[in-house]
Amino acid sequence: MTVRAAVFHHTVAAGEPWRTQCPNCDVALVRPGWRLAASALPPTGRCRSCAQRLGPPVAVVELLGAATLAILAWRAGTHVATIGLVWAALIAVTLALVDISVHRLPDRLILTALGGTLVVFGISAVTTGDYRRLGIAALCGIGSGAAYFLIVFASPRGMGLGDAKLAVLVGLTTGWFGVSTAVLALFAGLLLAGLTAILLLATRRVNRTDRLAHGPFMLLGALAAIILATL
């Protein structure tokens, strides 16, 4: 429920204030700031007051979140670090849906995901004594972010700075499983985005001037890399 509220709240164009009210009847739907965590919207995806469609269709957000968490719990196991992965995954679902809708990856969501994940990974390192794993994850985050920043500067029309910032989160979470997993996640995201673009161009669903949301492909690539790393 909270994820759907977060998607609604952040699905606005750059420069516009975060949404808290129904765009049709102006009834208050979610709380601003930190109180957003206590807000909820029905899985129907419609306003309780006027039944206006507010975001993704019925149950889409809930099913995506549940499926992602189930996969992580299945592959990562019952470890302290898994809590950090779950935290990042919930925000990742929000980021993906917002990016698809308005081609935007809000800094506040990325920073919240990074902060929470780092804290949990740090706790895991303290309880297990495996500080090397934490260091590798942090370096992978920095490295992935740097790689994407270079891509953005080389081709600013293809990607945005939000993608580079998201790459830090992707590198951190996948780097927990090793450098090879982080590298695989990076290439998997680029490959998935490239293949999808080719398919859409071939079927004339888009043209060469259209921009595709790259964030969802990065996150799918990260999930695929984690699955492969834990087989």
SVG drawing of the C-alpha trace seen along z (x, -y; Angstrom):
<svg xmlns="http://www.w3.org/2000/svg" viewBox="-17 -24 55 47">
<polyline fill="none" stroke="black" stroke-width="0.4" points="0.0,0.0 2.7,-2.5 4.6,-1.8 1.5,-2.8 1.2,-6.0 4.9,-6.7 4.4,-6.2 1.4,-8.5 3.3,-11.1 6.4,-11.2 4.8,-10.8 5.2,-14.5 7.2,-16.3 10.5,-17.9 9.9,-21.2 6.4,-20.4 5.5,-19.9 5.0,-16.4 1.4,-15.3 -0.7,-14.9 -4.2,-15.5 -6.4,-13.8 -6.0,-15.8 -9.7,-15.4 -11.5,-16.2 -8.6,-17.7 -9.3,-15.4 -6.1,-14.8 -4.8,-11.3 -1.2,-11.1 0.8,-13.0 3.9,-15.0 7.5,-14.5 8.3,-11.6 4.6,-11.1 4.3,-9.6 5.5,-6.3 2.2,-6.1 0.1,-6.9 -1.7,-4.2 -3.8,-4.0 -6.1,-1.2 -4.8,1.5 -7.6,0.5 -5.5,-2.4 -8.4,-4.8 -9.4,-7.7 -11.6,-6.7 -13.7,-9.8 -14.2,-10.2 -12.9,-6.9 -10.5,-8.8 -7.6,-6.6 -4.5,-7.7 -1.6,-5.6 -0.8,-2.0 -3.8,0.4 -5.4,2.5 -2.9,4.6 0.0,4.0 2.1,2.2 1.3,4.8 2.1,7.8 5.4,6.3 6.4,5.6 5.4,9.0 7.1,10.8 10.3,8.9 10.4,9.5 9.6,13.2 12.5,13.6 14.9,11.8 13.8,13.8 14.1,17.0 17.6,16.3 19.2,14.1 18.0,16.1 17.3,15.1 20.2,12.8 20.5,9.4 21.7,8.0 18.5,9.3 16.6,6.6 18.7,4.0 18.0,5.7 14.2,5.7 14.4,2.0 16.2,1.2 13.7,3.3 10.6,1.6 12.0,-1.8 13.3,-0.3 9.7,0.7 8.6,-2.9 11.5,-4.3 10.8,-2.0 7.1,-3.0 7.8,-6.7 10.4,-6.5 8.1,-4.7 5.4,-7.4 7.4,-10.7 11.0,-9.7 12.2,-10.8 14.2,-9.2 13.8,-11.4 16.9,-12.0 15.0,-11.7 14.0,-8.1 17.5,-7.1 19.2,-8.7 16.6,-7.0 17.3,-3.7 21.1,-4.2 21.1,-5.3 18.9,-2.5 20.8,0.2 24.2,-1.1 23.0,-1.1 21.7,2.5 24.8,3.7 26.9,2.0 25.0,3.8 25.5,7.1 29.2,6.4 29.5,5.7 27.5,8.8 29.5,11.1 32.8,9.4 32.9,9.4 33.9,5.8 35.6,6.8 32.2,7.6 30.9,4.2 33.9,2.5 33.5,4.3 29.8,3.4 30.6,-0.3 33.4,-0.3 31.0,1.4 28.5,-1.4 31.0,-4.1 32.4,-2.3 29.0,-1.7 28.0,-5.3 31.2,-6.5 30.7,-4.3 27.2,-5.6 28.3,-9.2 30.7,-8.7 28.0,-7.3 25.7,-10.2 28.4,-12.8 29.2,-10.9 25.5,-10.6 23.3,-13.0 20.4,-12.5 20.3,-8.8 20.4,-8.9 20.1,-11.3 21.9,-12.0 19.1,-10.2 20.3,-7.0 23.9,-7.6 22.7,-8.1 20.6,-5.0 23.6,-3.1 25.2,-3.7 22.4,-1.9 22.5,0.9 26.3,1.3 25.9,1.3 23.2,3.9 24.7,6.2 28.3,5.6 27.3,7.3 27.4,10.5 30.8,9.7 32.4,7.6 31.3,9.9 27.7,9.6 27.9,5.8 29.5,5.9 26.9,8.4 24.1,6.1 25.6,3.1 25.8,5.0 22.5,6.7 20.7,3.4 22.3,2.0 21.6,5.1 18.0,5.3 17.5,1.6 19.2,2.0 17.2,5.1 14.0,3.5 14.8,0.3 15.6,2.4 12.3,4.4 10.3,1.2 12.0,-0.4 11.5,2.7 7.8,2.8 7.5,-1.0 6.2,-1.5 8.8,-4.3 11.1,-6.4 14.7,-7.3 13.9,-10.6 11.8,-9.0 13.4,-8.4 12.9,-5.2 13.0,-5.0 16.3,-3.3 15.8,-2.9 13.6,0.2 16.1,2.0 18.9,1.2 16.8,2.6 15.8,5.7 19.4,6.3 20.3,6.0 17.6,8.6 18.8,11.0 22.4,10.6 21.5,11.4 19.5,14.4 22.4,15.8 24.9,15.0 22.9,17.1 22.1,20.1"/>
</svg>
